[in-house]
Amino acid sequence: MQDEVDEKSDKFHEKAGLGAARKKGGRIIPITPHLSPIPLRSPRPKIRWVNDTTPFLAAAQPASSPPTTTRRPIRDLPDELISQIAAGEVVERPASVVRELVDNALDAGATQITVRLSAGGVRLITVEDDGGGIPQEELPVALRRHATSKITNLNDLETVATMGFRGEALAAIASVSEMALLSRPAAQASAFLLDARSGELRPAARSTGTTVEVKELFFSTPARRKFLKTDATELAHCIESVRRHALARPDVGFAIWHEGKLVEQWRATFVPGQSDVQDAHDALARRLSDVLGEDFVTQSVAVQHRVGPVTVTGRAGLPDAARSRPDHQYCYVNGRFVRDKVLTHAARSAYEDVLHGHKQPIYALYVEIDPARVDVNVHPTKIEVRFRDSREVHQAVRHAVENALAAPRAAALAAAAAAAAPSPSTAGDAEHFKPQAPQTPVWKAQAAIKFEERGHRVEDLAALWAPRGAPSANPMAEPASGAAVGGLWAPSAQAGASATSSGPTTPAIPDASGAPATGWDGAQPAEVAAPSAASTTAPLANNPSTAWPVGRDGQETAWPLGKAVAQLHGVYILAENAQGMVVVDMHAAHERIVYERLKAQVDSGARIASQPLLIPATFAATPQEVATAEESAEVLATLGLEVVPFSPKTLAVRAVPTTLAQGDPVELARSVLAELAAHDATTVVQRARNEILGTMACHGAVRANRKLTIDEMNALLRQMETTDRSDQCNHGRPTWRQLSMKELDALFLRGR
């Protein structure tokens, strides 16, 4: 029986063109005319008999031939399909519809806009405004593609000053939804309602303005509707879209309703034409507070900068208010919210040396520029722009934010606290901050010490607060143990020192009769008049110089950061001011002071002053360090460093910056060479320079566990009050923190 099966199988394979089939070891070996016998790896196929003569192999059937494609002719698309394609670019989700309709309402001169939503905007979107309205005869034209009143020629397109101009929004929305348009101009007796689907136009009742109703979004394109998120998510996007408009137009009121409930409402904060520039800035601050919260305004500074044709206004968040996500970053160009890499990079660059880690700053920046210098016809949603001179805009935005963040906040906080009424819990302690002796110092700005001629030491800072005309020691000599360098805050141990000794003496209390009084203004350090000989040996306990300075009007004025009280574990400085206690990280604070001095020297165009070493410091260097030192000799010279090869594997440091003469030259050279190896000094000179200067400042700043005298601590506080960006070190860490009396009272449950 098996032989008959094999014979029939051989005949079947011959018909299939596979040659003879032989049986060997229980497997079938097909033999073709062109191929040698190859054992099959698969098991013997099962054979089913359909009838007595036709076997059927349970194997894969041959694949069907590929379908033939017929070429389609090129032809015009129907208008409805064209509109639906355009809707795919303009209408992404309900928030896109809200954005386009609010744009039209603002262009119509509306002062109040109401948005009503249902199911997150999928079921219903209604936008009502009190703008100029659309005449009856223009309603059908408004729904045509590329029909608009914003532009008429190419010149208008190149100088667009309105929110919309493409004329695609209404036609695109009408193609994917059921839309109705109700409008009435002021000169028209009644309103008219236009149904976009049927084209029917009939009279209706409405006051002056326009109402656009959009129902069942994407009903004609179910595939698009499947990509929408939940109602809550779509509602959040719609609110964010209106929020962006509200931040740019404080003169317009906005209201958002969802399912018949009021979700958000922002009232107009000023009336255009009836307010001056200052009122407009105040109105913007109030709108920012209403929309983004009061914390946004209290934790930000005003931005006001103009250079050439670019004006930048708004508010920039303080470094302490940075967030983990960039969800509070708003940029506007001529009133239009945009996402532009130039503006984002410029703002981020301004925060480079004041933000810690990967935190994201918060800001709301408004750029005003000639419309002819910016192209808004870049993206269908008009959210992207292209500047004619992007470098010009980048520099303007960066400098605007940098200048706003540069001013130390201590003086502003002190002024705000002084304007506020004292709390009941601290009213009884007010006498604690009042001086116990009559005030005689008269403060005035004094010329800065020439740090390029000598090393930069914390002790030198005290000299900035020495009374004018007070005897001082040799500036290049080291101070004696326990002595201060010509400072105002001399410890009591030095009270009996002779004025003619080699060490510095305690400065005398000046006589106010010889110089005009100048009060503290939070911007400049102070200087006192000539000393009197009778007070040079007064003990510190009875020295009225430890009291608050006196202003021009004879009233007491407090230093923003107060006066030093003690040093904690060689790391923190404790000071008291009129608001309570101040805690200062002395290393971070001094690091910022040194960093700003180094930047000022480089920005002035001159190289950083260097000091040759009497004996060059040599160290074993890697081949990369040797190559970097040879290639970057000019950059090193600009930074005040001279590092030359001493041998194939050794480098020698021959000169270091004058301000860092007391640091470790080898450690400094290694750090700078590492920074140069990581950056191309020819392409990112400024950024690399700042990082290198930051490294130099970090090595040159006072270290932890360094014991400071009261003179040195107070001198450091005074420098912080006058140094730009002194609230953060160049790594973004805070340099000081304020603990108010109210907070201290709460710690001890006072008044409860």
C-alpha positions in Angstrom: 0.0 0.0 0.0 2.8 2.4 0.8 4.5 1.7 -2.6 1.3 2.8 -4.3 1.2 6.0 -2.2 4.9 6.7 -3.1 4.2 6.2 -6.8 1.2 8.5 -6.8 3.3 11.1 -4.8 6.0 10.9 -7.4 3.6 11.6 -10.2 2.1 14.5 -8.3 5.6 16.1 -7.8 6.4 15.6 -11.5 3.2 17.5 -12.4 4.2 20.2 -9.9 7.7 20.5 -11.6 9.6 19.3 -8.6 11.0 16.2 -10.3 10.9 12.8 -8.8 10.2 12.3 -5.1 12.0 9.5 -3.3 11.4 8.0 0.0 14.4 7.7 2.3 14.2 7.2 6.0 10.6 8.1 6.3 11.1 11.5 4.5 10.5 12.7 1.0 13.5 14.0 -1.0 12.4 16.1 -4.0 14.9 15.9 -6.9 14.8 18.7 -9.4 16.5 18.6 -12.8 18.8 21.4 -11.8 19.5 20.7 -8.1 21.2 17.9 -6.4 19.3 16.0 -3.8 19.0 17.9 -0.5 17.4 16.4 2.6 14.4 18.3 3.7 14.6 19.7 7.2 10.9 19.8 7.7 8.9 16.7 8.5 7.2 14.7 5.7 4.1 16.6 4.6 0.8 15.0 5.4 -1.1 13.8 2.3 -4.9 14.0 2.2 -6.8 12.2 -0.5 -9.6 14.2 -1.9 -10.5 11.4 -4.3 -9.0 8.2 -5.5 -6.6 9.9 -7.9 -5.9 13.5 -6.6 -3.7 13.9 -3.6 -3.8 17.3 -1.6 -0.7 18.4 0.3 -1.4 20.3 3.5 1.2 22.9 2.7 1.2 26.6 2.1 -0.5 27.7 -1.1 1.4 29.9 -3.6 1.0 33.7 -2.8 -1.4 35.6 -4.9 0.1 38.0 -7.5 0.4 41.6 -6.4 -2.6 43.8 -7.4 -2.1 45.9 -10.4 -2.2 49.7 -9.7 -3.9 52.0 -12.1 -2.6 55.6 -12.3 -4.9 58.3 -11.1 -5.1 61.5 -13.1 -4.2 64.9 -11.5 -7.3 66.9 -10.8 -8.7 69.7 -8.6 -10.0 68.7 -5.2 -13.5 69.6 -4.1 -13.8 72.7 -2.0 -15.1 70.8 1.0 -12.1 68.4 1.0 -9.8 71.4 0.6 -11.4 73.0 3.7 -11.1 69.8 5.7 -7.4 69.5 4.8 -6.9 73.1 5.9 -8.8 72.3 9.0 -6.2 69.7 9.8 -3.6 72.4 10.0 -5.6 75.0 11.8 -8.0 73.0 14.0 -6.1 70.4 16.0 -8.5 70.3 19.0 -11.2 72.5 20.6 -8.6 74.8 22.0 -7.6 75.7 18.4 -11.1 76.8 17.7 -11.2 78.9 20.8 -7.9 80.5 19.9 -9.0 81.5 16.4 -12.3 82.9 17.5 -10.8 84.9 20.3 -8.3 86.3 17.9 -11.1 87.5 15.7 -12.9 89.0 18.6 -9.8 91.0 19.7 -9.3 92.2 16.1 -12.9 93.4 16.2 -12.1 95.7 19.1 -13.9 93.7 21.8 -13.6 94.8 25.4 -15.4 91.8 26.9 -15.2 88.2 25.6 -17.2 85.3 27.0 -16.4 81.6 26.1 -19.0 78.9 26.8 -18.0 75.3 26.5 -19.7 71.9 26.8 -17.9 68.5 27.0 -14.5 70.3 27.0 -15.5 72.1 23.8 -16.2 69.0 21.7 -20.0 69.3 21.9 -20.3 73.1 22.0 -18.0 76.2 21.7 -19.6 79.6 21.9 -17.6 82.8 21.8 -19.4 86.1 22.4 -17.9 89.6 22.1 -18.9 93.2 22.1 -16.8 94.2 19.1 -17.6 96.0 15.9 -19.7 93.2 14.4 -20.1 92.0 10.8 -22.5 93.7 8.4 -25.4 91.6 7.0 -24.0 91.5 3.4 -20.5 90.3 4.6 -21.7 87.4 6.7 -21.7 84.9 3.8 -18.4 86.1 2.6 -16.8 85.6 6.0 -17.2 81.8 5.6 -15.3 81.7 2.4 -11.7 80.4 2.3 -9.1 83.2 2.3 -11.7 85.9 2.8 -10.6 88.5 5.4 -10.7 92.2 6.2 -7.2 92.3 7.7 -5.1 92.5 4.6 -5.6 93.6 1.0 -2.1 93.5 -0.6 1.4 92.2 -0.2 2.5 95.3 1.8 -0.3 94.6 4.3 1.0 91.0 4.7 4.5 92.2 5.4 3.4 94.6 8.1 0.6 92.6 9.8 -0.5 94.2 13.1 -3.6 92.1 13.7 -4.0 88.7 15.4 -5.5 87.1 12.3 -4.9 87.7 8.6 -5.0 84.3 6.7 -8.8 84.2 6.3 -8.9 80.4 6.8 -10.2 79.9 10.3 -14.0 80.3 9.9 -14.0 78.2 6.6 -11.9 75.5 8.2 -14.0 75.3 11.4 -17.2 75.3 9.4 -16.0 72.3 7.3 -15.6 70.0 10.4 -18.4 71.2 12.6 -21.9 72.7 12.7 -21.3 76.4 12.9 -23.6 79.4 13.2 -22.6 83.1 13.0 -24.7 85.8 14.7 -23.5 89.4 14.4 -24.7 93.0 14.5 -22.7 96.2 13.8 -23.6 99.3 15.7 -25.1 101.0 12.6 -27.4 98.1 11.8 -31.0 97.9 13.1 -30.9 94.2 14.0 -28.6 91.3 14.1 -28.5 88.5 11.5 -27.9 84.7 12.0 -26.1 82.7 9.3 -26.2 78.9 9.4 -22.9 77.7 7.9 -24.3 74.3 6.8 -27.4 75.5 5.0 -26.4 79.0 4.1 -29.7 80.4 5.5 -29.6 84.0 6.7 -32.3 85.3 8.9 -32.8 88.2 11.4 -32.2 87.6 15.1 -32.0 89.5 18.3 -28.6 90.6 19.7 -26.8 93.7 20.9 -23.8 95.0 19.1 -21.1 92.4 18.7 -20.7 88.9 17.3 -21.5 85.4 18.6 -19.9 82.3 16.9 -21.4 78.9 17.9 -19.6 75.7 17.0 -21.3 72.4 17.7 -20.2 68.7 17.3 -16.5 69.4 16.4 -15.1 66.8 14.0 -18.5 65.2 13.4 -17.7 65.0 9.7 -14.3 63.5 10.3 -14.8 60.7 13.0 -11.1 59.7 12.7 -10.0 63.1 14.0 -12.4 62.9 16.9 -10.9 59.6 18.1 -7.6 61.4 18.8 -9.1 63.9 21.3 -8.4 63.4 24.9 -10.9 63.4 27.9 -13.2 66.3 28.4 -11.2 67.5 31.4 -8.0 67.6 29.3 -9.6 69.4 26.4 -11.1 71.9 28.9 -7.7 72.6 30.4 -6.3 73.3 26.9 -9.2 75.7 26.2 -8.6 77.6 29.4 -4.9 77.8 28.7 -5.6 79.3 25.2 -7.8 82.0 26.7 -5.2 82.6 29.5 -2.6 83.4 26.9 -4.8 86.1 25.4 -5.7 87.5 28.8 -2.1 88.0 29.7 -1.5 90.1 26.6 -4.7 92.2 26.9 -5.3 93.6 30.4 -7.7 96.1 28.8 -10.1 93.2 27.8 -12.3 91.2 30.2 -12.5 87.4 29.8 -15.0 84.9 31.2 -15.0 81.1 30.6 -18.1 79.0 31.3 -18.3 75.2 31.2 -21.5 73.2 31.5 -23.2 76.3 32.7 -20.7 77.1 35.5 -18.3 79.9 35.6 -14.7 78.5 35.5 -12.5 81.5 35.1 -13.1 85.3 35.0 -10.6 88.1 34.5 -11.9 91.6 34.6 -10.3 94.4 32.6 -7.8 96.3 34.7 -7.6 99.6 32.8 -9.2 101.6 30.0 -7.0 102.5 27.0 -6.6 106.2 26.4 -7.5 107.1 30.0 -4.3 105.9 31.7 -0.6 106.8 31.4 2.3 104.4 31.0 2.7 103.7 34.7 -0.9 102.8 35.0 -0.6 100.4 32.0 2.4 98.7 33.8 0.3 98.5 37.0 -2.6 97.1 35.1 -0.4 94.5 33.5 0.9 93.5 37.0 -2.7 93.2 38.2 -3.7 91.0 35.3 -0.6 88.8 35.8 -1.6 88.5 39.4 -5.2 87.6 38.5 -4.2 85.0 35.9 -1.0 83.4 37.3 -1.5 84.1 40.9 -0.2 86.7 43.4 3.0 84.7 43.9 4.0 85.3 40.3 4.1 89.0 40.9 5.6 89.0 44.3 8.4 86.6 43.1 9.3 88.5 40.0 10.8 91.8 39.0 9.6 94.3 36.4 11.4 94.3 33.0 11.6 97.6 31.1 14.3 97.8 28.4 14.5 99.5 25.0 17.4 99.2 22.5 17.0 100.4 18.9 13.7 99.3 17.5 13.1 96.6 20.1 11.2 97.3 23.4 11.0 94.5 26.0 8.6 94.8 29.0 6.9 92.4 31.4 8.1 90.6 34.5 10.9 88.1 35.1 10.7 85.6 37.9 13.3 85.5 40.6 15.7 82.5 40.6 14.1 81.3 43.9 10.7 81.0 42.0 12.1 78.6 39.3 10.1 75.5 38.6 10.8 72.0 37.4 8.7 72.5 34.2 8.6 75.4 31.7 4.9 75.9 32.2 5.1 79.5 33.3 7.0 80.9 30.4 5.1 83.4 28.2 6.6 85.3 25.3 4.6 87.8 23.2 5.6 89.6 20.0 3.4 92.6 19.2 0.7 91.2 21.5 0.8 87.7 19.9 1.7 84.6 22.0 4.6 82.8 20.2 6.9 79.9 20.8 10.2 81.0 19.4 13.6 79.5 20.0 15.4 82.9 19.8 13.3 84.3 22.7 13.4 81.2 24.8 17.2 80.9 24.5 17.6 84.6 25.2 15.6 84.4 28.4 17.3 81.2 29.5 20.7 82.7 28.8 19.9 85.6 31.2 19.4 83.0 34.0 22.6 81.1 33.3 24.6 82.0 36.4 21.7 82.5 38.8 19.7 79.2 38.4 20.6 76.1 40.2 20.6 72.8 38.4 18.0 72.3 35.6 15.3 74.5 37.0 13.1 76.4 34.6 12.6 80.2 35.1 9.2 81.9 35.1 8.6 85.0 33.1 6.1 86.9 31.0 7.9 89.0 28.4 6.4 91.3 25.8 8.4 92.3 22.8 7.3 95.3 20.7 9.0 95.6 17.3 8.2 97.1 14.0 5.9 94.6 12.2 8.0 95.0 9.1 10.9 93.4 11.0 9.1 90.2 11.9 7.4 87.6 9.7 4.3 86.1 11.3 3.3 84.2 8.2 5.4 81.2 9.1 3.0 78.7 10.6 -0.7 78.1 9.9 -1.5 78.6 13.6 0.6 81.8 13.7 2.4 80.6 16.9 5.8 80.8 15.3 7.5 83.9 13.9 10.8 84.7 12.1 12.8 87.9 12.9 14.7 89.8 10.3 17.5 90.3 12.7 17.3 87.5 15.3 20.6 88.5 17.0 19.2 92.0 17.7 16.1 90.6 19.4 18.1 88.0 21.2 20.5 90.6 22.7 17.6 92.9 23.6 15.7 90.2 25.5 18.8 88.9 27.2 20.0 92.3 28.4 16.5 93.2 29.5 16.2 90.2 31.8 19.8 90.4 33.0 19.3 94.1 34.0 16.1 93.3 35.8 17.7 90.5 37.8 20.9 92.3 38.5 19.7 94.7 41.3 20.1 93.2 44.8 16.8 92.5 46.4 17.8 93.2 50.0 17.2 97.0 49.7 13.8 96.4 48.0 12.7 94.0 50.6 13.8 96.3 53.4 11.9 99.2 51.8 8.7 97.1 51.4 9.0 95.9 55.0 9.5 99.5 56.3 6.4 100.6 54.4 4.3 97.9 56.0 2.8 98.4 59.5 4.5 96.4 62.2 2.6 93.4 63.5 1.2 93.4 67.0 3.6 90.6 68.1 6.6 92.6 67.2 5.5 96.1 68.1 6.8 95.7 71.6 10.2 94.7 70.3 10.6 97.7 68.1 12.9 99.3 70.7 15.3 96.4 70.2 16.3 97.8 66.8 16.7 101.5 67.8 20.1 102.8 68.5 20.9 103.6 72.1 23.2 106.6 71.4 22.8 109.7 69.3 23.7 109.3 65.7 26.6 111.1 64.2 27.9 109.2 61.2 27.1 110.7 57.8 27.4 108.2 55.0 28.5 108.8 51.4 29.9 106.8 48.6 33.6 106.2 48.6 36.0 105.2 45.8 36.5 101.5 45.4 39.7 99.8 46.4 42.0 99.0 43.4 41.9 95.3 43.6 43.9 94.9 40.4 46.9 96.2 42.3 46.7 93.7 45.2 45.2 90.5 46.2 41.4 90.2 46.7 40.8 89.4 50.3 37.7 89.6 52.5 39.6 91.9 54.9 40.0 94.5 52.1 36.2 94.9 51.9 36.2 96.5 55.3 38.2 99.4 53.9 35.3 100.4 51.7 33.4 101.3 54.9 36.3 103.1 56.6 35.6 106.8 57.6 37.0 109.2 55.1 40.3 110.5 56.4 40.8 107.8 58.9 44.4 106.5 59.4 45.0 103.2 57.7 47.7 100.7 57.7 50.0 99.8 54.8 47.6 98.3 52.3 50.1 95.6 51.2 50.9 94.5 54.7 49.2 91.6 56.4 47.1 92.6 59.4 48.1 91.7 62.8 46.4 88.8 64.6 42.9 89.9 65.8 43.2 93.2 64.0 40.9 94.5 61.2 42.0 96.4 58.2 40.8 99.9 58.6 37.2 99.0 59.0 34.3 100.7 60.8 33.5 97.6 62.8 36.6 97.4 65.0 36.4 94.8 67.8 36.8 96.0 71.4 40.2 94.3 71.7 41.6 96.9 69.4 40.1 99.9 71.1 43.3 100.5 73.1 45.6 100.2 70.1 47.7 103.2 69.3 47.0 105.1 66.1 50.6 105.1 65.3 51.2 101.4 65.6 52.0 99.3 62.6 48.6 97.5 62.8 45.4 99.3 61.7 43.6 101.2 64.3 39.9 101.5 65.2 38.4 104.3 63.0 37.1 107.3 64.8 33.5 108.3 64.9 33.2 111.1 62.3 31.9 114.5 62.9 28.8 115.2 60.9 29.5 118.9 60.6 32.1 118.6 58.0 30.2 116.9 55.2 26.7 116.8 53.8 24.6 113.9 55.1 23.6 111.3 52.6 21.1 108.6 53.5 21.2 105.0 52.5 19.5 104.5 49.1 20.1 100.8 48.7 22.5 101.3 45.8 25.8 102.5 46.9 28.2 101.8 49.8 28.9 104.5 52.3 31.6 106.7 53.6 31.8 108.8 56.7 33.4 112.2 57.4 36.8 112.9 59.0 37.3 111.3 62.4 37.7 113.1 65.7 40.8 112.2 67.8 38.8 112.0 71.0 36.9 109.0 69.9 39.6 106.8 68.4 40.0 104.7 71.5 36.3 104.4 72.5 35.4 100.8 73.3 33.0 99.0 71.0 30.3 98.7 73.6 30.0 102.4 73.8 30.7 103.0 70.1 27.6 104.5 68.4 29.0 103.4 65.0 27.3 100.0 65.6 23.9 101.7 65.4 21.9 102.3 62.3 23.2 105.1 59.9 21.4 108.4 59.7 19.9 109.7 56.4 19.9 113.2 54.9 16.7 114.1 56.8 18.2 113.0 60.2 15.9 109.9 60.3 17.3 106.5 61.1 17.9 104.2 58.0 18.7 100.6 58.3 21.2 98.6 56.2 19.2 96.1 54.2 21.2 93.1 55.4 21.8 94.5 58.9 24.9 94.2 61.0 26.8 91.1 61.7 26.3 89.4 65.1 28.2 86.1 64.9 29.6 83.4 62.7 28.1 79.9 62.8 30.4 76.9 62.5 32.7 78.9 60.2 30.1 78.7 57.4 27.2 81.1 58.0 27.1 84.8 59.1 24.3 85.7 61.4 23.1 89.3 61.2 20.2 91.3 62.5 18.3 93.9 60.6 15.1 95.8 61.1 13.0 92.9 59.9 14.6 90.1 62.0 17.5 87.8 61.4 19.6 87.3 58.3 21.6 84.2 57.6 24.3 84.5 55.0 26.4 81.7 53.3 29.7 83.5 53.4 31.4 81.4 50.7 28.5 81.8 48.2 28.2 85.5 48.9 32.0 86.2 48.5 32.0 83.9 45.4 29.4 86.2 43.7 31.3 89.3 44.6 34.6 88.0 43.2 32.8 86.7 40.1 31.1 90.1 39.3 34.5 91.9 39.8 36.2 89.5 37.3 33.4 89.9 34.8 33.6 93.7 35.1 37.3 93.7 34.4 36.9 91.5 31.3 33.9 93.5 30.0 35.8 96.7 30.2 38.0 95.4 27.4 41.2 95.1 29.4 42.7 91.8 30.4 42.4 90.7 33.9 45.4 92.0 35.9 47.9 89.3 36.6 50.6 88.9 39.1 53.8 87.1 38.2 54.9 84.4 40.7 58.3 84.7 42.2 58.8 80.9 41.8 56.7 79.3 39.1 54.4 76.5 40.3 54.9 73.3 38.3 52.7 70.3 38.1 52.5 67.0 36.2 50.1 67.5 33.4 48.2 65.2 31.0 48.8 65.4 27.3 45.4 67.1 26.9 46.3 69.7 29.5 49.6 70.4 27.7 47.8 70.7 24.3 45.1 73.0 25.8 47.7 75.3 27.4 49.6 75.7 24.1 46.4 76.2 22.0 44.7 78.6 24.4 47.6 80.8 25.4 45.8 84.0 24.3 42.6 83.1 26.2 44.6 82.3 29.3 46.4 85.6 29.0 43.1 87.4 28.8 42.1 85.7 32.0 45.3 86.7 33.8 46.9 83.3 33.7 50.2 82.3 32.2 50.6 78.6 31.9 53.6 77.4 29.7 55.1 73.9 29.1 58.0 73.2 31.3 58.7 69.8 29.9 56.7 67.4 27.7 54.8 66.2 30.8 55.0 69.2 33.0 53.3 72.7 33.0 54.5 75.7 34.9 52.2 78.5 36.2 54.1 81.8 35.9 51.3 84.3 36.6 47.9 84.2 38.2 45.1 86.8 38.4 45.9 89.5 40.9 42.5 89.0 42.6 43.4 85.3 43.2 47.0 85.7 44.1 46.4 84.0 47.5 44.8 80.9 46.0 46.4 77.7 44.9 47.9 78.4 41.4 48.1 74.7 40.5 44.5 73.9 41.4 43.3 77.1 39.6 45.3 76.2 36.4 43.9 72.7 36.3 40.3 73.9 36.6 40.7 76.5 33.9 42.4 74.1 31.5 39.6 71.6 32.1 37.0 74.3 31.2 38.9 75.3 28.1 39.1 71.7 27.0 35.4 71.3 27.3 34.5 74.5 25.3 35.5 76.1 22.0 36.7 79.5 23.0 36.3 80.8 19.5 32.6 80.0 19.3 31.2 80.2 22.8 33.7 82.7 24.2 31.2 84.5 26.5 29.7 81.4 28.0 33.1 79.7 28.4 34.5 82.9 29.8 31.8 83.2 32.4 32.2 79.5 33.4 36.0 80.0 33.6 35.5 83.2 35.7 33.1 81.3 37.9 35.7 78.6 38.5 38.2 81.2 39.3 35.8 83.0 41.7 35.0 79.7 43.4 38.7 79.1 44.1 39.3 82.7 45.1 36.3 83.0 47.5 36.6 82.6 51.2 36.4 79.0 52.3 34.3 77.3 54.9 35.7 77.1 58.4 37.5 80.4 57.9 37.0 82.5 61.0 36.0 86.1 60.1 36.1 89.1 62.4 33.1 91.3 62.9 34.8 93.8 60.6 35.1 91.3 57.8 31.6 90.0 58.2 30.0 93.5 58.0 32.2 94.4 55.1 31.0 91.4 53.3 27.4 92.4 54.0 27.9 95.9 52.7 29.4 94.5 49.5 26.5 92.2 49.0 24.1 95.2 49.2 25.9 96.8 46.3 26.9 93.9 44.1 24.7 92.8 41.1 23.0 89.4 41.4 24.4 89.0 44.9 21.3 87.1 46.0 22.7 84.0 44.3 26.1 82.6 43.7 27.3 81.9 40.2 26.1 78.3 40.7 22.5 79.5 41.4 22.6 78.8 45.1 21.0 81.4 47.4 23.5 83.5 49.3 21.2 84.7 52.1 17.9 84.1 53.7 15.7 86.4 55.8 13.8 85.2 59.0 11.4 87.9 60.0 10.3 88.5 63.6 6.9 87.1 62.8 8.5 83.9 61.7 10.7 83.7 64.7 7.7 84.5 67.0 5.8 81.6 65.3 8.7 79.2 66.2 8.3 80.0 69.8 4.5 80.3 69.8 4.7 83.9 70.9 1.3 85.7 71.0 -0.7 82.5 71.2 
